[in-house]
Amino acid sequence: MSDFFRNLNLPRFIILICLTASAVLGYFVFERTERFAQIQRELVMVEKVIKEIQQNSMELERLQALSRDDKFKEDQAAESFIRQISGEQVVQLGQVKIQNRAKPQGKGILDKIYELEPQHSKEQKFSRDQIGNFLYLLEERGTGVKVTSIDLRPVGKFRAGEITNDEWTYKIKLTSRTKKE
């Protein structure tokens, strides 16, 4: 090795410097090539995200137009009220499937009928206390809301006169009467 440095002249020194510099520059080129490939992969994903954002913005505009409609706000408020009651601690009915329809009742009167049942009616079972508390709180806290129909069915098959466990499923109809404008 000492022989190498003794015979080191200007051309050999320049060759050594160029060789070292090319190794360092080669490393930087490799690093930048990897980063460039990563950016190209991310650009493909950006296209998909932009299309998704555009679709979501169109959906948002549609929903905002619906929310400006008073009817939607009323229905949303009623459904929110029903879902809030179903989640109360003394009720705990879980998810409730709500279907609503309007039924005109003579001059200037409109009945809004809400049909309630468990979201997964085959798997969900409730005690009569839970269902009774749900009905009580709906009428107590709901202004202008009346329970008009209750269909309670025991879970499972039983013979007449047999004492069953306290597991039930339900279908309930609520009616809210309003004046038409």
Secondary structure, 3 states (H helix, E strand, C coil): CHHHHHCCCHHHHHHHHHHHHHHHHHHHHHHHHHHHHHHHHHHHHHHHHHHHHHHHHHHHHHHHHHHHCHHHHHHHHHHHHHHHHHCCCCCCCCCEEEEEEEEECCCCEEEEEEEEEECCCCCCCECHHHHHHHHHHHHHHCCCEEEEEEEEEECCCCCCCCCCCCCEEEEEEEEEEEECC
